[in-house]
Structures are given as C-alpha cells and as structure tokens.
C-alpha cells in the first residue's frame, strides 16, 4: 500500500469542528499529512471555537474575508492555494474537507493531474463531488473528537486529554488494524507504529511503562491476539 504525501485543505464553513481529530486519524492511514490548512473568516461568530482545536492539531488557519455580504470567498481561496500546491509537484494526494458541490471542478482537475483525491464531507454532499474523488469519507462514519470546545482556554482541558492515556493508543491500534490487516486479519507492528506516530507525534511507548510496542500489545491478551514470524511481530484485535 502506497504511503501518500497528503495536502489537507479544510473549508471551515462546510465541516464539523468536532470531527477534525477523526479526520486527521483517518487520513493518516493513507500516509503522512504534509500540509494542513483550514480556510474561513475567523471573525465570524460561528467559527469562534475553532482556534483551540486548530492549535492543538497544528492546522494553519487561513483568513479569508467575505468581500460581499451574504457570500464568502473561502472556496476561491482554497482553490487557488490548491493549484499553487499542486504545481510544486511535492505532494501526491489532496484531501478536501467540505460538503459543497462547488469543489467538484477542483476535484476533477486534481484527478486529471494524476494525484490521489480524497473527499471528506457529510452524507448530504452532492453526488458529483463525491464521484469526482478517488475516495470519499463520510463525516458521520468518523468519531467525535470532543464535545468540550468551550473549554479550550482552560489549562486543565489539555491535561485531561493527555491523561486519556492508553485508551487512545488502543483506539489507534484498532484503527490501524482495520486499515492494514492482512487476509488473516493480522497487522504488522511496524505499520501500526508508523501510523500512531503520524497521528500522535509525541507517542512514546515508554510513557506507558513498556519498552516496545509489542510489549504493550502482548500485555493485553483480552484485546489482541499476537503472532511472531522470525523477527516480525503481528497482532489481531479481538
């Protein structure tokens, strides 16, 4: 399976803030997200809660003013930046997060240039945009990231997230298993480890008092079945 170098472009007016973490986790199964940008008029009251989550996920906020009352220029700004990034020829996958059919021509243009196009949006997303992508991910199928966006300025919010601990690792191991399992349902530990580091760069198995990821997995026989093949280690979620 090819590991893509992904550009992630988010139309903040056309997606759900609570799904951003799930989007990052899902796209990281395809490869490394190299560029992360979100577009919107951040002066709008409807986007006031985005700041904390964009900071936490290291997503660059791109300001786009509404030049005409009742209309926004977010889609045009996103499209222009997309074409600029495409012409750098440094990326081979683009993910557009929006539920708007206006992005259909952009998806078609990217597809014609040979890059892998991933759409992410709600089930109501018009069919032309969905079909213009190589893959389309429904937001409804992704986990909610958090329901506590009002607490982003509370220091305890971040400490509580960090203290979520090993349960987050188990969730990521299961997601990696869903993506990378072989025909027998087993996943190679190197693929799982690489995926976890893409989603959670500060991941260190020693934080949980284990020397290796295989030790952590082996410590939970009720959750995982394991298999060794010469120097390789595999696991399967139960």
Secondary structure, 3 states (H helix, E strand, C coil): CCCEEEEEEEEHHHCCHHHHHHHHHHHCCCEEEEEEEEEECCCCHHHCCHHHHHHHCCCEEEECCCCCCCCCCHHHHHHHHHHHHHCCCCCCEEEEECCCHHHHHHHHHHHHCCCEEEEEECCCCCHHHHHHCCEEEEHHHCCCCCCCHHHCCCHHHHHHHHCCCHHHHHHHHHHHHHHHCCCCCCEEHHHHHHHHHHHCCCCCHHHHCCCCHHHHHHCCCCCEEEEEECCEEEEEEC
